[in-house]
């Protein structure tokens, strides 16, 4: 692990200490868990954004086969 120094507001520090005591976890562990959740959420948001951006990119192409007909044929088999 890499040691990192952060600044917290008085409220953040007090609430973190309270949560730490009630859960029996170190404050550093709680901070790491919160950062992991934030990163996971950001990654999902980026993936969603890429999918939304890519949606329909082929809809106006005329040089591609009729995928609906091809898919219907596959579904019949």
RONUZA-327030 format. One record per residue: residue in one letter; x, y, z of N, C-alpha, C, CB in turn. Coordinates in steps of 0.05 Angstrom, whole numbers, padded with zeros to 5 digits, always signed. Glycine has a CB too. Layout:
# RONUZA-327030
aXYZXYZXYZXYZ ...
This chain:
# RONUZA-327030
x+00017-00024+00000+00000+00000+00000+00017+00025+00000-00019+00000+00024 x+00006+00046-00010+00020+00071-00011+00008+00090+00009+00019+00084-00040 x+00024+00102+00025+00015+00120+00046+00006+00146+00032+00036+00125+00068 x-00018+00156+00040-00028+00181+00028-00040+00198+00050-00050+00175+00007 x-00034+00223+00050-00044+00241+00070-00068+00256+00058-00023+00261+00079 x-00090+00258+00073-00114+00273+00064-00122+00292+00086-00137+00253+00057 x-00138+00312+00078-00149+00331+00096-00179+00326+00098-00143+00361+00088 x-00189+00325+00122-00218+00321+00127-00229+00345+00142-00223+00295+00143 x-00255+00350+00137-00268+00371+00153-00272+00360+00181-00295+00380+00140 x-00278+00377+00199-00283+00368+00227-00306+00349+00228-00289+00393+00245 x-00327+00354+00213-00350+00336+00212-00343+00309+00201-00373+00349+00195 x-00328+00309+00179-00319+00284+00167-00303+00267+00187-00303+00289+00141 x-00285+00280+00200-00267+00267+00220-00284+00255+00243-00246+00286+00230 x-00302+00271+00253-00319+00262+00276-00336+00239+00267-00336+00285+00286 x-00350+00241+00245-00368+00219+00236-00352+00194+00229-00384+00228+00211 x-00329+00198+00217-00312+00175+00210-00303+00160+00236-00287+00184+00194 x-00296+00175+00256-00288+00163+00282-00311+00148+00294-00278+00185+00301 x-00335+00160+00293-00359+00147+00304-00365+00120+00289-00384+00166+00302 x-00364+00121+00263-00369+00097+00247-00347+00076+00252-00370+00104+00216 x-00323+00085+00254-00300+00067+00259-00304+00053+00286-00274+00083+00260 x-00312+00067+00306-00317+00055+00332-00340+00036+00332-00321+00077+00353 x-00361+00043+00318-00385+00026+00318-00381+00000+00302-00409+00041+00307 x-00364+00002+00281-00359-00022+00264-00335-00038+00273-00356-00014+00235 x-00319-00026+00290-00294-00039+00299-00273-00041+00277-00301-00066+00308 x-00274-00021+00259-00254-00020+00237-00237+00005+00240-00269-00020+00209 x-00213+00004+00229-00196+00027+00229-00207+00048+00209-00167+00020+00222 x-00202+00073+00215-00211+00094+00197-00199+00092+00170-00204+00122+00209 x-00174+00084+00168-00160+00080+00143-00174+00059+00126-00130+00073+00147 x-00184+00038+00139-00198+00017+00125-00224+00027+00113-00203-00007+00144 x-00238+00043+00129-00263+00054+00120-00259+00073+00096-00277+00070+00142 x-00238+00088+00097-00231+00107+00075-00225+00091+00050-00207+00125+00083 x-00209+00069+00053-00202+00053+00029-00228+00041+00017-00182+00031+00037 x-00246+00031+00034-00271+00020+00024-00287+00040+00009-00287+00008+00048 x-00288+00065+00020-00303+00086+00007-00291+00093-00020-00305+00111+00025 x-00265+00094-00021-00251+00101-00046-00256+00078-00066-00220+00104-00041 x-00255+00053-00058-00261+00031-00076-00289+00033-00087-00258+00004-00061 x-00309+00039-00070-00336+00042-00080-00338+00065-00100-00356+00048-00056 x-00325+00087-00094-00325+00110-00112-00313+00103-00139-00310+00134-00100 x-00291+00089-00139-00278+00080-00164-00296+00062-00180-00251+00067-00158 x-00308+00042-00166-00326+00023-00180-00349+00038-00193-00337+00002-00160 x-00360+00057-00179-00382+00073-00190-00373+00089-00214-00394+00092-00168 x-00350+00101-00213-00339+00117-00235-00334+00099-00259-00313+00131-00227 x-00323+00075-00255-00318+00057-00277-00344+00049-00291-00303+00032-00267 x-00365+00043-00275-00391+00036-00286-00403+00059-00302-00411+00027-00264 x-00400+00084-00291-00410+00107-00305-00396+00111-00332-00406+00132-00288 x-00370+00107-00332-00354+00109-00357-00364+00088-00378-00324+00106-00352 x-00368+00063-00368-00377+00042-00386-00404+00049-00397-00378+00015-00372 x-00422+00058-00380-00449+00066-00390-00447+00089-00410-00466+00075-00366 x-00430+00108-00405-00427+00130-00424-00417+00121-00451-00407+00151-00413 x-00398+00102-00451-00387+00091-00476-00409+00076-00491-00363+00073-00471 x-00425+00060-00477-00447+00045-00490-00468+00064-00501-00460+00026-00469 x-00475+00085-00486-00494+00104-00496-00484+00118-00521-00502+00125-00474 x-00458+00125-00521-00446+00139-00543-00445+00121-00568-00418+00147-00536 x-00441+00095-00564-00439+00076-00586-00466+00067-00597-00423+00052-00578 x-00487+00071-00581-00514+00061-00589-00522+00074-00615-00534+00067-00567 x-00530+00058-00634-00540+00067-00660-00520+00077-00679-00559+00089-00654 x-00494+00072-00675-00474+00083-00693-00476+00071-00721-00446+00078-00682 x-00489+00048-00724-00491+00035-00750-00519+00038-00762-00484+00005-00748 x-00537+00052-00749-00565+00053-00758-00568+00065-00786-00581+00069-00739 x-00552+00083-00795-00555+00095-00821-00536+00084-00842-00551+00125-00819 x-00523+00062-00836-00504+00051-00855-00520+00035-00876-00483+00032-00841 x-00513+00038-00901-00526+00024-00922-00508+00001-00934-00534+00043-00944 x-00483+00000-00925-00465-00019-00936-00464-00045-00919-00437-00007-00937 x-00481-00047-00899-00482-00071-00882-00506-00089-00889-00483-00062-00852 x-00504-00115-00883-00527-00132-00888-00550-00126-00870-00518-00162-00885 x-00573-00136-00877-00597-00132-00861-00595-00150-00836-00623-00138-00877 x-00587-00139-00814-00583-00155-00790-00609-00166-00778-00569-00138-00768 x-00631-00152-00782-00656-00161-00772-00664-00187-00786-00679-00140-00776 x-00661-00188-00812-00667-00212-00827-00648-00235-00819-00666-00207-00857 x-00623-00228-00817-00603-00249-00809-00609-00260-00782-00575-00237-00810 x-00616-00243-00763-00622-00252-00736-00647-00269-00735-00625-00227-00717 x-00667-00261-00751-00692-00277-00753-00686-00304-00763-00713-00262-00771 x-00669-00306-00783-00661-00332-00794-00647-00349-00774-00643-00328-00819 x-00629-00337-00758-00615-00352-00737-00634-00362-00716-00593-00334-00724 x-00654-00345-00708-00673-00352-00687-00690-00376-00696-00690-00329-00680 x-00695-00379-00722-00712-00401-00732-00697-00428-00730-00720-00396-00760 x-00671-00427-00730-00655-00452-00730-00652-00464-00703-00628-00447-00742 
